[in-house]
């Protein structure tokens, strides 16, 4: 589905005049201070052109800036791509430089790129960030046109190092490839139209992934879901001709350890809002409402390759939230797998209901820590726009290393408060809990997360609301239009940290 660069190699860098691989362009990354140095490129004509751009303010060296300097035959490359790194070289700025360089290569219809690793920065970290950025930058949404023209592809990348690559550096490159591929895989799944991805086909995709990597897998159909007492998942899926599925995958990377992390992902393959119907404008975005499930499958794509020493149980409750004569209604009382009753005030608050079922099921499967990922609320956009993922937890010590992993991965996560007053807002007069408050504009993202936390009970738990970050209407920074695969990189850093450093 996603495009993969077929050949990523390394070579010792000598000078801009050396291009034994026949690359079409070379990427050189410069900090703001390096840009002000004389002769930074080592070729007078190019250095003069770069200095003119700097003097006119056309290129300042800020992170995100990228310019293509034509070489006019002076070099064995058609272009030198100059990327800004800002005040300092970091993994984030290198990743961004590679993303933008990959996009420019595709626009120029070039197939081969050389990338000079920056001097004075850890070569393994640089190679990892540049590799990850290249693969992320080549991502494009699948098209379904009758006569789709052939797309240019970036097929070869050569990382130019100051010393011969050792086994550790090559390992970092392979790990970065796995992380980027997992992210692009999640993007592909999330971008699938609603008529091409329903609960049953999402389960089939999970089965393929499990078979490929040797994960244990269980898929419960609508009859087994009902028989086991998952009244919430049954209710949410009742209005659709595509019945729900409960998907569970298991990875045992540390058999002697009793610790099992439960990952739960929202798998609403399309969300109309049900009886509490959404407005039609923008409803096409609701193909992304299974972004949490896609994130977990993308993370498993990384786990399957890097094989960290962790134990995972991954639970994906999948349903299509449609309206029909069999759909659940506002005012309904549903009984969950946990035995708790839920007063349904809003059928468009369905994600938290099926995630609560997934949380309970993960605990039953042995999980003693929990993380759920979901495109849960529009309210999170009011707090953070489409910039950051919101987090809620019942255990501040549990979330600390996770937030560190997000920082390492270059993804923005911000912790929201968990005060008892917010939990009190979910009290029902007729059931154990209600699925919505009287005003979702008031702490809507927090109370939605705390509904799920009610079912986590005393088990350490983190909720991630990607309602603003899993899908973008236009490209922003290093993220593409459409699905972003957000939180795959963070989960990879959290689960596979030793393999990525």
VENHU-V709886 format. One line per field, one symbol per residue. phi: phi as a letter, one per 30 degrees, with the letter a starting at -180 (. if undefined). psi: psi as a letter, one per 40 degrees, with the letter a starting at -180 (. if undefined). burial: 1 if it has 24 or more other C-alpha atoms within 12 Angstrom, else 0. A space follows every 50 residues. Layout:
phi=???
psi=???
burial=???
//
This chain:
phi=.ddcddbcbbaddcaddcbddiddabcbcbddddddddidcibedddddd ddddddidbciddjdbbccdchidbdcdbccccdcidbdbddddededed ddddedddiccbbcbddddibedddddddddededddddbddcbddcddd cdbdcbbbdccdbedcddddddddddeddddddddddedddddddcbbed dddddddeddddciddbbbcddddedddiddddddddddcdcddbccbcb bccbedcddbcccbbdbddabdjieddddddidedddddcedddeddddd ededdchddbcbbccbdcaccccadcddbejdcccdedjdcbddcbddcd dddddddddddddddjdcbbbcbaddbddddddbhccbddbbbcbdddde dddddddddiccbbdcdbcedddddcdcdbbdaccacdbddchddddddd eddeddhcdebbcbccdccdbbdaebidcddidcieiddddddddbeddc b
psi=cihhhehhiiihhdieehgdefidihhhhhiddddeiifdeehddddddd dddddeedheeiheihihhiefedieidihhhhieadihidddddddddd dddddddefiehhihhhiieihdddddddddddddddehihiifidghih iiihdhhhhhidiihiddddddddddddddddddddddddehideehidd ddddddddddddefiiihhhaddddddefgddddddedeiehiiihhhih hgegdehehhhhhhhhfhdiheeadghiidheddeeeeefdddddddddd ddddddgigihihhhghhihgihaeeiiiheihihideeiihhhdheefd ddddddddddddddeeheihhihigdiddddddeafdihiiiiehddded ddddddddefihhhhiigidddddeehieeidiieiidheehfddddddd ddddedbehhihhhhfdeeehieiihbeiiiaiefieddddddddfddee .
burial=01111011111110110010101111111111011100011000010011 10010000111111111110100010111111111101111111111111 11111100011111111100001111111111111111111000000000 00111111111100100011111111111111111111111111001111 11101110110010111111110011001111111111110111111111 11100000011111111111111111010000001111111111111111 11111111111111111111111000111101111111011111111111 11111111111110111111111111111110110111111111100110 01101111111111111100011011110001111110010011111111 11111110111111111111110000111111111111111111111011 1
//
